[in-house]
Amino acid sequence: MTQLTHQFNDALIYTCNLHQAQVRKADRTPYVAHLLSVAALVLEDGGTEQEAIAALLHDALEDQGGEATRQDILARFGPTVTAIVEGCTESMTLPKPPWRDRKLRYLANLHQGDAAVIRVSLADKLHNGRSLLSQLRHHGLQVWQHFHQPPSETLWFYRELLQIYQQHSRSIHLQGFREVVAQLALEMPTSK
């Protein structure tokens, strides 16, 4: 059982401050709800405190300051947490590279990622997929207006992720992710 220390408490406060003004695209939920959910999934999967902290911070580099934030995370939480966060980051540059380029880079990084990066990534994408399904069921296809790529591209990305997770993970959440991908395929306008 993972024991959480003051460092996790510090990461919670840091995360809340860092993402305070950020909201989710489709439903305008405070972004920190996603980060808390990802950390919970990591802990439920047997993740370490450092993995749970990285789960809280997994979007910090691309959404909240890039290299300056990376340096701050390194100073506050150390090289292990920073390496996991880097492994879960698509891009730190602004403007962001094209969507497909970012996703291909992310997939390539996951193929080389260690178990901690895979665990945090799977928790992130599982929560994202569940949230997307919930929004699709509640609001219908208009949800896609909040995204910059067609639904078929999202489904492609989730299928590619599933292949990687099946090769590199024994997570308790793997079956849940399989189910999310299958349900997304049924909800996509391109799959009908």
Secondary structure by P-SEA (a helix, b strand, c coil): cccccaaaaaaaaaaaaaacccccccccccaaaaaaaaaaaaaaacccaaaaaaaaacccccccccaaaaaaaaacccaaaaaaaaaaccccccccccaaaaaaaaaaaaaaccaaaaaaaaaaaaaaaaaaaaaaaaccccccccccccaaaaaaaaaaaaaaaaacccccaaaaaaaaaaaaaaaccccc
